[in-house]
Amino acid sequence: MPTPRIRLAVLCLLSCVLCFATSASAKLTALVGGRLIDGWGGAPVNSSVILIDGERIKAVGTTETLPVPAGAEVIDCRGLSLLPGLWDCHVHTMLLGHSDYTHWDATYPNRLEKEIMPAAAHQLLNAGITSAVDLGAPLEASINVRTRIAKGEIPGPTLYVSGPFIQHEPYPGTEVFRWGVKGADDARAKVKKLADAGVNVIKLIDQDQMTGEEIEAVVTEAHARKLPVIAHAHRPDEIRLGLKYGVDRFEHTGLATAPEYPADILAAIQERTAKMSLGPLYWCPTIEGFFNYEYTVANPLHLEDTGWQLDVPADIVADIKASVKHPGWLAYYQITPLRAKTSAAKFAQLQKTGLVLLIGTDSGIPMKFHNQSTWRELDIWVNQLGVDPMTAIRAATYWPAVSMKVDQDYGTVSEGKFADIIAVKGDVLRYINLLQRVDLVIKHGQRFK
């Protein structure tokens, strides 16, 4: 039998061997020479150096201030704009751009988890979306796809999921991803079921068709479980009730064609944003489709982009193509040209209220594909609505991370945070639509593109 001293020596030797093996395999990666837009809003850093150690950023500097350690893998980023991985704050991975919801919901429920949602996730990541908020899908499928991505079994952004919508009554044939509530007790029970399953947010829609007690029960139960409540803002009373009962974020700029938001709503928003103890009020306008619809009808080139077909089975690709063969005939969009005429004014109103606007797209709805929607939204913000490019980028990087309370790990290119970094050729602050072709995608330190 070996003596205790010999056993101790052997253990020490094994420990040293393991430490050496670990350090040898944990090779640093250095992104060198790019122009870094770090997400904090300051001036870009030219000739930047970013050291990545495993999943996280080890150090950030310049070629003059931060030497690259010997043995590090060097990625030459000269001529590239580097920025934090993008967020899309409003996606639907259960949808792939098909124009007929009734047909889609009846035909593909059994293929959502294994085929459709993973395809959408892969397309998002390929487009530089390293984090996304999925607002509306079957509960089990949402949790399972999120888990598989987190485990590295399938490629995709870090997902934050709501599972099913909560509303007064589900539309016929949508019960698997829309949950109706009947009374305050039922509302609390539905939120509890979602929270216990592990969702990240609660999605509330058609709250103007619910009782005040039901809305209050949803919001109170969600907040008790530290879950934010994200609510639709299509109609004025949806906004009024959402503000009254304390929702955390609103979606969309409205289905109505009214020229602007009523004065009482703007006053209520400003009153809420003045309450700093509650934190920012967030709004995700999902506005791009209003501005691009008529162009798409006349120039449907993006419908033939093979990027939205990535990982999508051939029969589903054919079905989607057939459904959008005549983009100008879609009933879903007939009122869109009228809404486009009022959207810029509403966007400008929201900008003046003090709330925080976030980039989100409603990606997955008719003719909105996951590989395209996010850069198109940024392009409209900058080139049609006059938003400063840095502000737009922060609405797709820094502020989403803050809104989801994960800014300690995401949202900026900073020491200690997860290495979620993308790059494009050229000056993205001058040409925001360069984001339609992302050249480098790194998520949690792993290069996907």
C-alpha positions as CSV (number, residue, x, y, z in Angstrom):
1,M,0.0,0.0,0.0
2,P,1.4,3.4,-0.9
3,T,2.1,5.7,2.1
4,P,-0.1,8.9,2.5
5,R,2.9,11.0,1.4
6,I,3.2,9.0,-1.8
7,R,-0.5,9.3,-2.5
8,L,-0.4,13.0,-1.9
9,A,2.6,13.4,-4.3
10,V,0.7,11.4,-7.0
11,L,-2.4,13.6,-6.6
12,C,-0.3,16.7,-6.9
13,L,1.3,15.4,-10.0
14,L,-2.1,14.5,-11.6
15,S,-3.4,18.0,-10.7
16,C,-0.4,19.6,-12.4
17,V,-0.9,17.5,-15.5
18,L,-4.6,18.3,-15.7
19,C,-3.9,22.1,-15.2
20,F,-1.3,22.0,-18.0
21,A,-3.7,20.1,-20.3
22,T,-6.5,22.6,-19.6
23,S,-4.3,25.6,-20.2
24,A,-2.9,24.1,-23.4
25,S,-6.4,23.4,-24.8
26,A,-7.9,26.8,-23.8
27,K,-6.4,28.7,-26.6
28,L,-6.9,32.5,-26.8
29,T,-8.5,34.1,-29.9
30,A,-7.6,37.6,-30.9
31,L,-9.7,39.8,-33.1
32,V,-7.1,42.3,-34.4
33,G,-7.2,45.6,-36.4
34,G,-11.0,46.2,-36.7
35,R,-13.0,49.3,-35.9
36,L,-14.8,48.5,-32.7
37,I,-18.3,49.9,-31.9
38,D,-18.5,48.5,-28.4
39,G,-22.1,49.3,-27.6
40,W,-21.5,51.9,-25.0
41,G,-22.2,54.7,-27.4
42,G,-18.8,56.4,-27.4
43,A,-16.5,57.0,-30.4
44,P,-15.5,53.9,-32.3
45,V,-12.1,52.4,-31.4
46,N,-9.8,52.1,-34.4
47,S,-7.2,49.3,-34.7
48,S,-8.9,47.4,-31.9
49,V,-7.8,44.2,-30.2
50,I,-10.3,41.9,-28.5
51,L,-9.0,38.9,-26.7
52,I,-11.4,36.0,-26.2
53,D,-10.7,33.3,-23.7
54,G,-13.2,30.4,-24.0
55,E,-16.8,31.9,-23.9
56,R,-15.9,35.3,-22.6
57,I,-13.9,38.4,-23.5
58,K,-10.6,38.6,-21.6
59,A,-9.5,42.1,-22.6
60,V,-10.3,44.9,-25.0
61,G,-7.7,47.5,-26.3
62,T,-5.8,48.6,-29.3
63,T,-2.8,47.3,-31.3
64,E,-0.8,49.9,-29.3
65,T,-2.1,49.2,-25.9
66,L,-2.9,45.4,-25.8
67,P,-0.3,43.0,-27.1
68,V,-1.5,39.7,-28.5
69,P,-0.2,36.8,-26.4
70,A,2.1,34.3,-28.2
71,G,0.1,31.3,-29.4
72,A,-3.2,33.1,-29.7
73,E,-5.3,32.4,-32.8
74,V,-5.4,35.8,-34.7
75,I,-8.3,36.8,-36.8
76,D,-7.4,39.7,-39.0
77,C,-10.2,42.3,-38.8
78,R,-8.7,45.1,-40.7
79,G,-11.3,46.9,-42.8
80,L,-14.2,45.5,-40.7
81,S,-16.6,47.1,-38.3
82,L,-16.9,45.1,-35.1
83,L,-19.9,45.4,-32.9
84,P,-21.8,43.4,-30.2
85,G,-23.9,40.6,-31.5
86,L,-27.3,42.0,-32.5
87,W,-30.6,41.4,-30.6
88,D,-34.0,41.0,-32.2
89,C,-36.5,41.8,-29.5
90,H,-39.5,40.4,-31.3
91,V,-39.3,37.2,-33.3
92,H,-41.6,34.2,-33.9
93,T,-39.5,31.1,-34.6
94,M,-42.7,29.1,-35.2
95,L,-43.4,31.1,-38.3
96,L,-41.3,31.3,-41.5
97,G,-43.0,34.0,-43.6
98,H,-45.9,32.0,-44.9
99,S,-48.8,34.3,-45.8
100,D,-51.7,32.1,-44.6
101,Y,-51.8,31.7,-40.8
102,T,-54.9,29.5,-40.8
103,H,-53.2,27.0,-43.2
104,W,-49.8,27.2,-41.3
105,D,-51.4,26.6,-37.9
106,A,-53.4,23.6,-39.1
107,T,-50.6,22.1,-41.2
108,Y,-47.4,22.3,-39.3
109,P,-47.9,22.0,-35.5
110,N,-46.1,18.6,-35.4
111,R,-43.1,20.0,-37.2
112,L,-42.5,23.2,-35.2
113,E,-40.1,21.9,-32.6
114,K,-37.9,19.6,-34.8
115,E,-37.8,21.4,-38.1
116,I,-39.3,24.9,-38.2
117,M,-38.1,26.6,-35.0
118,P,-34.5,25.3,-35.3
119,A,-34.4,26.5,-38.9
120,A,-35.6,30.0,-37.8
121,A,-33.0,30.0,-35.0
122,H,-30.2,29.1,-37.4
123,Q,-31.2,31.8,-39.9
124,L,-31.2,34.4,-37.1
125,L,-27.7,33.5,-35.9
126,N,-26.4,33.4,-39.5
127,A,-27.6,37.0,-39.8
128,G,-25.7,38.2,-36.8
129,I,-28.5,37.9,-34.3
130,T,-26.9,36.3,-31.2
131,S,-29.8,37.0,-28.9
132,A,-33.5,37.0,-29.6
133,V,-36.8,37.3,-27.7
134,D,-39.4,34.8,-29.1
135,L,-42.8,36.2,-28.4
136,G,-45.4,33.5,-29.0
137,A,-45.1,29.8,-29.6
138,P,-46.1,26.5,-28.0
139,L,-44.7,26.2,-24.5
140,E,-43.0,22.9,-24.6
141,A,-41.4,23.5,-28.0
142,S,-40.2,27.0,-26.9
143,I,-38.5,25.6,-23.8
144,N,-37.0,22.6,-25.7
145,V,-35.6,24.6,-28.6
146,R,-34.1,27.2,-26.2
147,T,-32.5,24.3,-24.2
148,R,-31.1,22.6,-27.3
149,I,-29.5,25.9,-28.4
150,A,-28.0,26.5,-24.9
151,K,-26.5,23.0,-24.9
152,G,-25.0,23.5,-28.3
153,E,-27.1,20.8,-30.0
154,I,-28.4,23.2,-32.6
155,P,-27.2,26.6,-33.8
156,G,-29.1,29.7,-32.8
157,P,-29.2,32.9,-30.8
158,T,-29.5,32.9,-27.0
159,L,-33.3,32.7,-26.8
160,Y,-35.6,34.3,-24.3
161,V,-39.1,32.9,-24.7
162,S,-42.6,33.8,-23.7
163,G,-44.4,30.6,-24.7
164,P,-48.1,31.1,-25.5
165,F,-49.7,34.6,-25.5
166,I,-52.1,35.4,-22.7
167,Q,-55.3,37.0,-24.0
168,H,-59.1,37.1,-23.4
169,E,-59.8,34.2,-25.7
170,P,-57.6,32.4,-28.3
171,Y,-58.5,32.6,-31.9
172,P,-59.9,29.4,-33.3
173,G,-57.2,26.8,-34.0
174,T,-54.5,28.6,-32.1
175,E,-55.1,27.2,-28.6
176,V,-51.6,25.6,-28.5
177,F,-49.9,28.9,-28.5
178,R,-52.6,31.3,-27.3
179,W,-54.1,30.9,-23.8
180,G,-57.3,32.5,-22.9
181,V,-58.1,33.6,-19.3
182,K,-61.4,33.6,-17.5
183,G,-61.2,35.7,-14.4
184,A,-58.3,36.8,-12.2
185,D,-57.7,33.4,-10.6
186,D,-57.3,31.8,-14.0
187,A,-55.0,34.6,-15.1
188,R,-52.8,34.0,-12.1
189,A,-52.8,30.2,-12.7
190,K,-51.8,30.7,-16.4
191,V,-48.9,32.9,-15.5
192,K,-47.9,30.5,-12.7
193,K,-47.9,27.6,-15.2
194,L,-45.7,29.6,-17.6
195,A,-43.3,30.7,-14.9
196,D,-43.0,27.2,-13.5
197,A,-42.1,26.0,-17.0
198,G,-39.3,28.5,-17.1
199,V,-40.3,31.2,-19.6
200,N,-38.4,34.5,-19.6
201,V,-41.2,36.9,-20.2
202,I,-45.0,37.0,-20.2
203,K,-46.7,38.1,-23.5
204,L,-50.0,39.9,-23.1
205,I,-52.3,40.8,-26.1
206,D,-55.8,42.1,-26.6
207,Q,-55.8,43.3,-23.0
208,D,-58.5,45.8,-24.0
209,Q,-60.8,42.8,-24.2
210,M,-59.9,41.6,-20.7
211,T,-61.2,42.9,-17.3
212,G,-59.1,45.1,-15.2
213,E,-58.9,42.4,-12.6
214,E,-57.5,39.9,-15.2
215,I,-54.9,42.3,-16.4
216,E,-53.8,43.2,-12.9
217,A,-53.6,39.5,-12.0
218,V,-51.3,38.8,-15.0
219,V,-49.0,41.7,-14.2
220,T,-48.9,41.2,-10.5
221,E,-48.2,37.5,-10.7
222,A,-45.6,37.9,-13.4
223,H,-43.8,40.6,-11.4
224,A,-43.9,38.5,-8.2
225,R,-42.0,35.9,-10.2
226,K,-39.6,38.5,-11.6
227,L,-40.9,38.2,-15.1
228,P,-41.4,41.3,-17.3
229,V,-44.7,41.7,-19.1
230,I,-44.7,42.6,-22.7
231,A,-48.0,43.9,-24.2
232,H,-49.4,44.7,-27.6
233,A,-50.0,48.3,-28.4
234,H,-52.2,48.0,-31.6
235,R,-55.1,49.9,-30.1
236,P,-55.3,53.0,-27.8
237,D,-57.0,51.1,-25.0
238,E,-54.4,48.4,-25.1
239,I,-51.8,51.1,-24.3
240,R,-54.0,52.8,-21.7
241,L,-54.7,49.6,-19.8
242,G,-51.1,48.4,-20.1
243,L,-49.8,51.7,-18.6
244,K,-52.5,51.6,-15.9
245,Y,-51.5,48.1,-14.7
246,G,-47.8,48.4,-15.1
247,V,-46.6,46.4,-18.1
248,D,-42.9,46.7,-18.8
249,R,-42.8,47.0,-22.6
250,F,-45.1,47.6,-25.5
251,E,-45.0,46.1,-29.1
252,H,-45.9,47.6,-32.4
253,T,-47.1,51.1,-33.5
254,G,-50.7,50.2,-34.0
255,L,-53.1,48.6,-36.5
256,A,-55.2,51.7,-36.7
257,T,-54.5,54.4,-39.3
258,A,-55.1,57.3,-36.9
259,P,-52.5,60.0,-37.7
260,E,-51.0,60.0,-34.2
261,Y,-51.3,58.9,-30.6
262,P,-53.9,60.7,-28.5
263,A,-52.6,63.3,-26.1
264,D,-53.7,61.4,-23.0
265,I,-51.6,58.4,-24.0
266,L,-48.6,60.5,-24.6
267,A,-49.1,62.2,-21.2
268,A,-49.5,58.8,-19.5
269,I,-46.3,57.5,-21.2
270,Q,-44.4,60.6,-20.0
271,E,-45.8,60.2,-16.5
272,R,-44.5,56.6,-16.4
273,T,-41.1,57.4,-17.8
274,A,-40.7,60.1,-15.2
275,K,-40.9,57.4,-12.5
276,M,-37.2,56.5,-12.5
277,S,-37.6,54.0,-9.6
278,L,-39.5,51.7,-12.0
279,G,-36.7,51.7,-14.5
280,P,-37.1,52.5,-18.2
281,L,-40.3,51.9,-20.1
282,Y,-39.5,50.0,-23.3
283,W,-41.2,50.0,-26.7
284,C,-40.5,47.8,-29.7
285,P,-42.2,49.4,-32.7
286,T,-41.6,46.7,-35.4
287,I,-42.1,49.3,-38.0
288,E,-40.1,48.2,-41.1
289,G,-42.8,46.4,-42.9
290,F,-45.0,49.5,-43.2
291,F,-42.2,51.3,-45.2
292,N,-41.1,48.4,-47.3
293,Y,-44.3,46.8,-48.3
294,E,-45.0,48.7,-51.5
295,Y,-41.4,48.4,-52.5
296,T,-41.6,44.6,-51.9
297,V,-44.6,44.3,-54.1
298,A,-42.8,46.1,-57.0
299,N,-39.4,44.5,-56.3
300,P,-39.9,41.1,-54.7
301,L,-36.3,40.1,-55.0
302,H,-35.9,39.3,-51.3
303,L,-38.6,36.6,-51.7
304,E,-36.1,34.6,-53.8
305,D,-33.2,35.0,-51.3
306,T,-32.1,31.5,-50.5
307,G,-31.0,32.6,-47.0
308,W,-34.6,32.2,-45.7
309,Q,-34.6,28.6,-47.0
310,L,-31.7,27.5,-44.8
311,D,-32.5,24.3,-43.0
312,V,-36.2,24.5,-44.2
313,P,-37.5,21.2,-45.7
314,A,-38.2,21.4,-49.4
315,D,-41.9,20.9,-49.1
316,I,-42.2,23.8,-46.7
317,V,-40.1,26.0,-48.9
318,A,-42.4,25.3,-51.8
319,D,-45.5,26.0,-49.6
320,I,-44.1,29.3,-48.5
321,K,-43.2,30.3,-52.1
322,A,-46.6,29.5,-53.3
323,S,-48.2,31.6,-50.5
324,V,-46.3,34.7,-51.4
325,K,-46.4,34.3,-55.2
326,H,-48.5,37.5,-55.5
327,P,-47.3,39.7,-52.7
328,G,-49.7,42.5,-53.6
329,W,-52.7,40.3,-53.1
330,L,-52.1,39.4,-49.5
331,A,-55.1,40.4,-47.4
332,Y,-52.8,40.8,-44.3
333,Y,-51.1,43.8,-45.9
334,Q,-53.9,45.7,-47.7
335,I,-54.2,48.4,-45.1
336,T,-50.4,48.7,-44.7
337,P,-49.9,51.6,-47.2
338,L,-52.3,53.7,-45.1
339,R,-50.5,52.7,-41.9
340,A,-47.2,53.6,-43.4
341,K,-48.4,57.2,-43.8
342,T,-48.9,57.6,-40.1
343,S,-46.1,55.4,-38.7
344,A,-43.3,58.0,-39.0
345,A,-45.4,60.5,-37.0
346,K,-46.1,58.0,-34.2
347,F,-42.5,56.9,-34.1
348,A,-41.5,60.6,-33.7
349,Q,-44.0,61.0,-30.9
350,L,-42.6,58.0,-29.0
351,Q,-39.1,59.3,-29.3
352,K,-40.1,62.5,-27.5
353,T,-41.7,60.8,-24.5
354,G,-38.5,59.5,-22.8
355,L,-39.1,55.8,-23.3
356,V,-36.4,53.5,-24.7
357,L,-37.0,52.2,-28.2
358,L,-35.8,48.7,-29.1
359,I,-35.1,46.9,-32.4
360,G,-37.6,44.1,-33.0
361,T,-39.2,42.9,-36.2
362,D,-42.1,40.5,-35.8
363,S,-39.9,38.2,-37.9
364,G,-41.7,35.2,-39.2
365,I,-45.0,36.9,-40.1
366,P,-45.9,37.0,-43.9
367,M,-42.9,37.9,-46.1
368,K,-40.7,38.7,-43.0
369,F,-37.9,36.3,-43.0
370,H,-35.5,35.6,-40.1
371,N,-32.4,36.1,-42.2
372,Q,-33.4,39.6,-43.3
373,S,-35.8,41.4,-40.9
374,T,-33.4,42.8,-38.4
375,W,-31.1,44.7,-40.7
376,R,-34.1,46.0,-42.6
377,E,-35.6,47.4,-39.4
378,L,-32.2,49.1,-38.6
379,D,-32.1,50.5,-42.2
380,I,-35.6,52.1,-41.9
381,W,-34.8,53.6,-38.5
382,V,-31.6,55.2,-39.9
383,N,-32.5,56.0,-43.5
384,Q,-36.2,56.8,-43.3
385,L,-36.8,57.9,-39.7
386,G,-33.6,59.8,-39.1
387,V,-32.3,57.9,-36.1
388,D,-28.6,58.3,-35.4
389,P,-26.8,55.1,-36.4
390,M,-25.2,54.7,-33.0
391,T,-28.5,55.1,-31.3
392,A,-30.0,52.4,-33.6
393,I,-27.2,50.0,-33.0
394,R,-27.5,50.5,-29.2
395,A,-31.3,49.7,-29.6
396,A,-30.2,46.4,-31.0
397,T,-27.3,45.7,-28.6
398,Y,-27.0,47.5,-25.3
399,W,-30.6,48.4,-24.4
400,P,-32.1,44.9,-25.1
401,A,-29.6,43.4,-22.7
402,V,-30.6,46.0,-20.1
403,S,-34.3,45.4,-20.7
404,M,-33.9,41.7,-20.1
405,K,-31.6,42.3,-17.0
406,V,-28.7,40.4,-18.5
407,D,-26.4,43.4,-19.3
408,Q,-23.8,42.0,-16.9
409,D,-23.2,39.4,-19.6
410,Y,-24.4,40.8,-22.9
411,G,-25.0,44.0,-24.8
412,T,-21.5,45.4,-25.1
413,V,-18.0,44.3,-26.1
414,S,-16.5,44.5,-22.6
415,E,-14.1,42.6,-20.5
416,G,-15.8,39.7,-18.7
417,K,-18.9,39.5,-20.9
418,F,-19.8,36.7,-23.2
419,A,-18.0,37.0,-26.5
420,D,-20.9,37.8,-28.7
421,I,-19.4,39.7,-31.6
422,I,-20.2,40.3,-35.2
423,A,-18.3,42.1,-38.0
424,V,-19.1,43.5,-41.4
425,K,-16.8,44.9,-44.2
426,G,-16.9,48.7,-44.2
427,D,-18.2,51.5,-42.1
428,V,-21.5,50.4,-40.6
429,L,-22.0,53.8,-39.0
430,R,-22.2,55.4,-42.4
431,Y,-23.9,52.5,-44.2
432,I,-26.1,50.7,-41.8
433,N,-27.4,48.3,-44.5
434,L,-24.0,46.7,-44.6
435,L,-25.6,44.5,-41.8
436,Q,-27.4,42.6,-44.5
437,R,-24.2,40.7,-45.1
438,V,-22.5,39.8,-41.8
439,D,-19.0,38.5,-42.4
440,L,-18.2,37.3,-38.9
441,V,-20.5,35.8,-36.2
442,I,-19.1,34.8,-32.8
443,K,-21.4,33.7,-30.1
444,H,-20.1,32.7,-26.6
445,G,-16.6,32.6,-28.1
446,Q,-17.5,30.1,-30.8
447,R,-17.2,31.2,-34.4
448,F,-20.3,30.3,-36.4
449,K,-19.5,32.3,-39.6
